[in-house]
Amino acid sequence: MTNSSESPHRKVDEKAGTAGLEEARLRQQAIGVKLRHMFDEVVNEPVPDEFLDILKRADNRSGEGGA
């Protein structure tokens, strides 16, 4: 009787599985790098003056309400 855990097919499957996991990790890492780069670009964009004015007015109103 042969031990199936020592089958050459299983070793090939394990190597393919390991290679597949490594490829998936590399893909996830690349996606993470791209997402961080995109997020950094958005964070570093200037805030439009009109939006800053709206925020200032909202702050003034909330300060007057005494909440």
N, C-alpha and C positions, 0 to 999 in steps of 0.2 A: 504494500500500500504506500502511495506517495503522499507526501505532505503538500497540500495545496498552497501553503504560505511560502513555499520555496519555488513555486512555479515561475518560469521565466516570463510568462504573460503578466503575472501579478507585478513583477518588478518593472516591467514596461509601463503598466497602468499607473503605478505609483510615481514613476518619473514623469509621466505625462500629467498626472494630477499636480505634482509639485511645480512643474513648469507652468501649468495653467494658473495656479495660485500666485506664482511670482508675476506672471503677466498681468493678472487682475490687480495685484498690488501696485505694479508700475503704472497701470492705467489710472487707478485711484489717486496715486501720488501726482500724476500729471494733471488730472482734473483739479486737485486741490491747489496746485501751484497756479493754474489759470484762474481759478475762482478768487484766490487771494489777490492776484494781480488786478483783476477786474474790480474787486471791492476797494482796493487801495486807490484806484483811479477815481472811483465814485466819491470816496471819502475826501479826497484832495481837491475835488471840484469846488470852485467858489460858490458861495450862497448868493443868489440874486438879491439885489437891494430891495426889491418889492417884497420878497419873502421876509427879509429882516425887519422891514417896516411892519408887516403883519404881526410878527412875533413880538415886537416892541409894544404895539397897541394891545395885544392880548395880555402881556405882562402888566401893563398899566391898568387895564380893566380889572384884572384879578387882584391887584394890589388895592384898588379902591373898594372892592367888595368886602374886604376884611375877612375873607374866608380862611 
